[in-house]
Amino acid sequence: MSGRYPQADNLHEYWENLKGGRNCITEIPAERWPLEGFFHPDTDAAVAQGKSYTKWGGFVKDFSAFDPKFFNIAPREALNMDPQERLFI
């Protein structure tokens, strides 16, 4: 069995995080997407404006690292795949 999780590259690190009670939720990394135009701290205003009222989440390192040729997938097709599907593969 294998897996990658926020702040854990494998199941052993994940288990150590669980045992240690480590909080692996962080603010949205700037390299993922900018908060400007996405986040509003007031819940009601955020909902009214179609924005998020939270700027926290669990983020997997190297989420976009994927070798499509290893899985016999055309690189162009891989670009159109949902990132979560690529992680699952």
Phi, psi and omega in degrees: 000147182218162177185156175230136185223169176304125180059029176209116181277351181204176183293326179298312178296322178299313180297319178297321176297318178295313181299322182277357181066029183286132176274113184259015177269131182228169173293154179302123178297140182302329181285347177280302175194152181284146177287332181299126181084355182247321190244140170224129186291337180272121185303310182297317179294321179298313180297316181297327182266000181070033181246172176273144176255012173228150178234030183238152177185175175259118187243130180272131178294144177054040182300334184265359179283113183210133179255091184297327182295329177300326182261012181057042177246134179296137179307321179296320178294321180297324179297331181272354180282149174297134180304327178292326177293318178298320178296321180297319180296000000 
